[in-house]
Amino acid sequence: MRFWCRCLDVVIAGFGLVLLFPLLVLLFVVGYFDTGSPIFRQVRVGLNQDPFVLIKFRTMRMGTAAVATHEVDANAVTGFGRLLRKTKLDELPQLWNVLKGEMSLVGPRPCLPVQDELIRERAARGVFGARPGITGLAQLKGIDMSEPALLARTDEQMLRTLTLPRYVMIIVLTALGKGIGDRVVERK
């Protein structure tokens, strides 16, 4: 099963990067005018708890604290960033992470090295035995990193029951706009 999912990852990520290249360039240019630095790089926890550098389109102002999304003030997100988040276009550069083998299309969302509680919960459930994903069951259910125990249980459930048809279904549902992604909390 893992072999076929990896094959699917490589094919979709490769074709995606080629076919979406004009869109990626457009988003890069607009992002440059929006923030001055359209690509966001951040160290995340990957397969076997090895660190890797995740890349995304920047959705927040430069200088925003490097913390989990639910801990960031909503005012840090730019207008263009809100559009990218709503449409999930900010995730497209992660196709490169998938092609490199650091990520999968479907898997547990990669956490930050400082998210100790989530790391403990995931380690206890064997979640780090899988590549992190761009999307997963937790994202479809609207569970984000602000609920570490629930997120880790959901990741474990997804990995335990993942078949190739379910893998494809999660990709399709994500592409159709199901799920809400990481929440930025409105602060008053």
VORO-591187 format. One record per residue: residue in three letters; y, x, z negated of N, C-alpha, C in turn. Coordinates in steps of 0.001 Angstrom, whole numbers, plus 500000, padded with zeros to 6 digits. Each point is the difference from the previous one (the first is absolute). Example, Ala and Ser with C-alpha at 12.3 -4.5 7.8 and 13.67 -1.06 7.14 Angstrom:
REM residues 2
ALA494310513190492200501190499110500000501200500900500000SER501050499650500720501190500820499940501090499230499270
//
This chain:
REM residues 188
MET498806500827500000501194499173500000501258500872500000ARG500020501022499153501180500879499944500255500683501338PHE498909500400500663500130500658501296500704499079500989TRP499570498739500069500581499055500958501442499664499645CYS500295499899498715501391499740499588500889501179500372ARG499481501220499816500785501181500364500220500045501507CYS498971499663500777500158499943501459501075498996500384LEU499958498836499375500999498964500259501393500486499603ASP500100500689498857501273500573499558500598500922501062VAL499165500913500490500478500994500970500442499322501300VAL499203499062500479500329499316501254501291499185499844ILE500085499194498945501189499149499811501242500842499727ALA499876501017499131501160500843499692500463500770501237GLY499051500548500751500357500748501208500687499128501035PHE499366498862500311500617499083500965501315499443499456GLY500024499701498715501216499457499386501175500959500128LEU499763501274499710501084500982500102500483500152501434VAL499073499954500955500388500130501412500719498741500480LEU499398498838499764500581498745500493501313499642499304LEU500098500347498731501203499630499233501060501104499987PHE499760501067500765500943501116499997501445499566500281PRO500264499163501004501393499578500222500593499272498788LEU499215499148499355500465499295498801500251500985498863LEU499112500979499841500179501007498954501294500778500213VAL500277500353501247501240500722500314501214499117499690LEU499953498743500397501096499080499726500240499855498493LEU498934499804499244500132499855498549500519501285499365PHE499581501143500539500490501289499514501508500109500206VAL500457499653501196501431500104500317500819499043499138VAL499589498751499909500720499028499163499972500455498535GLY498845500486499560499874500499498633500909501183499736TYR500188500847501011500899501149499849501421499526499727PHE500437498988500728501349499469499777500089499218498692ASP498887499463499545499978499222498756500044500896498768THR499193501061499974499897500820498785500304501476500217GLY500055500436501251500207501416500279498702500799499975SER498931499399499498498693500663499925498922498926500113PRO499592499655501215499129498833500206498546500146499545ILE499540501222499791498610500199499598499949500301498505PHE499100499312499320499811500149498564498641500657499779ARG500007501084499251498758500709499676499833499992498486GLN498786499758499550499765499961498559498547500389499713VAL499801500805498979498650500386499603499328498794499351ARG498793499715500442499201498898499463498613500519499639VAL499265499182499276498644500344499589499031499432501032GLY499162500875500551499093499580501062498544500038499611LEU499170500193501001498543500070499856499646501063498965ASN499114499653499067499568500905498929501168500509499148GLN501046499224499946501217500302499239500743501230500526ASP499727500390501236500723501109500611501375499506500459PRO501039500791499783501335499587500444500154500159501513PHE500825499137500572500363500124501412501418499467500149VAL500630500305501122501368499557500246499973498771500905LEU500379498872499438500085498735500731501334499957500735ILE499991499485501228501251499855500743500218498533500362LYS501244499598499876500412498627500322501415500064500564PHE500460498879500518501420499908500312500733499717498696ARG501115500664499819500795499840498786500607498593499965THR499863499341498855500571498662499827501046499978498893MET500104501104499263500936500063498872501027501095500225ARG501100499859499320501062500993500100499496501369499555MET500584501036500563499680501374499589500325500145498515GLY499190500777499310500249500249498584499381498960499067THR499334498991500549499325499007499164498880500701499238ALA499834499635498734498976500621499155498613499875500626ALA499210501051499855498633500016500532499048499369498989VAL500055498679499924499151499235499096499312498900500796ALA499090499302499348499313498888500668501019498967500454THR499707499349501106500930499046500603500464498929499020HIS499104499494499157500376498932499078500969500485498919GLU500210501318499893500925500561499016501363500337500612VAL500165499758501282501241500328500707500903498777500042ASP501296500219499841500971498912500090500077499515501449ALA500032498693500182500041499419501348501231500443500780ASN501063500363499307501217500454500679499798501333500713ALA498928500709499678499714501271500667499499499788501423VAL499478498815500295499473499708501329501157499664500936THR500019500644501160501068499746500969499707498700500759GLY500984499509500722499798498797500810498900500206501039PHE500049501127500695498964500318500979498656500197499292GLY500051500594498818498792500200499203499324498685499637ARG500798498981499698499431498677499692499241499449501212LEU500589500173501173499336499553501229498689500769500212LEU500047501312499814498792500804500167498908499567499024ARG500378499740498747499025499586498990499429498623500310LYS500867499092500391499556498628500282499010499969501156THR500249500800501018499142500038501181498868501033499867LYS500031500782498920499029501066499728500074501142501024LEU501096500057500745500166501071500976500224501359499323ASP500406499993498743500190501263499282498682500756499839GLU498885499299500132498672500600499824499484500715501254LEU500608499760501156499454500536501256499777501514500020PRO500908500816499430499738501446500024498716500411499279GLN499474499133499130498756500319499312498810500050500961LEU500184499508501222498946500158501001499696501489500199TRP501013500846499825499790501443500093499109500472498845ASN500258499479498774499138500331498854498557499564500259VAL499840498853500667498664499492500324499330500933501010LEU500724500363501041499445500880501026499573501345499412LYS500772500507499047499680501280499347498828499890499032GLY499597498783499651498878499826499078500400499916498537GLU501297499968499718500477499889498616499953498560499509MET500056499071500949500009498578499674499073499261500952SER499799498748499682499244499081500838500911498809500282LEU499662499194500972500789498787500219499826499046498821VAL498785499906499476499685499105498883499468500822498837GLY500585499783498845499574500697498789500994499723498893PRO499802500588498842500956499819498912501324500693500341ARG501117499334499745501300500635500274500129501264499162PRO500438501107500605500096501254499249501116499937498953CYS499669500447498796500982499956498911500695501348499841LEU501009500002499153500729501221499673499237500777498932PRO500122501327499983499316500801498981500445499677498563VAL501158499373499840500501499671498655499520498640499498GLN499258499271500799499520498675499592498677500157499239ASP500116500560498796498829500362499196499065498833499730GLU500550498844499637499144498861499666499178499562501216LEU500635499910501153499290499604501214498956501047500378ILE500335501265499870499048501071500313498784499904499088ARG500215499781498701498873499853499064499124498807500373GLU500648498864500288499255498778500359499192500211501276ARG500605500609500994499299500221501265498875501021499838ALA500256501059499234498965501025499787498787499395499302ALA500234499141499022498903499365499253499159499094500895ARG500594499500501073499299499070500894499520500665501297GLY500177501310500134499530500707501180500818499745501259VAL501219499503499838500835499657501151500419501241500794PHE500109501148499333500439501210500704498913500590500899GLY498846499359500057498948500426500906500235499531501428ALA501074499247500210500353499499501333501384500508500381ARG500227500129501298501336500370500464500971498869499650PRO501223500342499613500996498945499793500340499352501335GLY500494498770499944500262499271501232501436499550500157ILE500339499671501222501312499416500294500045498584499431THR498879499326500050499913498648499453498643499811499346GLY499892498929499244498741499708499333500002498591499439LEU498943499676499319499847498671499420501117499689499002ALA500369500973499183501059499775499005501320499632500670GLN500306500627501116501249499690500701499960498585500569LEU498846499596500507499869498638500518500145498971498883LYS499563500369498803500095499090498861501338500098499270GLY500876500904500426501309500139499368499975500749498679ILE498981500808499777499896500792498769500594501371500276ASP500979500395499209500595501313500232499734500926498814MET500620501154500014499717501040499009500584499710498622SER500696498889499850500522499630498688498899499393499131GLU498834499742500584498849499445499277498805500937500177PRO500019501188499352498987501025500269498554499563499792ALA499696499301498928498605499610499744499510499018501056LEU500810498993500307499635499018501014499891500655501374LEU500915500886500301499975500701501290498725500825500130ALA499661500762498965498795500834500051498741499146500125ARG499940498869499283498830499109500110499884499436501411THR501137499624500573500009499437501361499602501067501020ASP500494501228499817499609501100500889498497500237499921GLU499463500018498782498567500202499810499203498885500684GLN500443498751499820499327498859500622500009500144501522MET501164500378500559500106500155501449499031501068500493LEU499975501142499334499141501097500442498524499658499868ARG499644499261498971498605499627499762499497499009501056THR500884499159500512499596498936500929500459500241501434LEU500546501182500267500573500264501319498910500183501056THR500104499200501034499141500113501175500933500209501193LEU499453500367501118500839500194501187500750498718500383PRO499358498824499996500756498778500304501133499724498988ARG499756500258498714501063499803498983501118501001500211TYR499634501211500369500968501060500291500950499531501106VAL499416499509501075500788499504501137500826498789499580MET499415499108499200500724498811499543501245500386499190ILE499899501000499131501149500439499199501090500552500913ILE499613500756501019500978500536500962500693498855500728VAL499222499048500487500564498874500758500930499162499119LEU499567499677498792500845499197499099501304500725499663THR499917501312499810501219500779499736500923499967501216ALA499431500204501193500795499986501238500656498635500233LEU499341498938499526500557498646500155501024499651498913GLY500264500954499107501050499786499003499537499477498662LYS498683499936499769499497499550498703500280501068498950GLY500298499595498780500286500940498915501476500312499933ILE500406500548498857501431500240499811500362501462499862GLY499027500888499882500310501411499845500547500306498624ASP500530501206499843500543500413498710501314499292499730ARG500103499453498807501202499251499624501082500903499425VAL501217499738500404501161500602499375500618498921499151VAL500180500283498722500456498991499051501516499859500035GLU500449498757500114501439499720499929500445500147498555ARG500966500865499746500509500190498638501340499324499873LYS500217499379498869501264499266499803500872500719499023
//
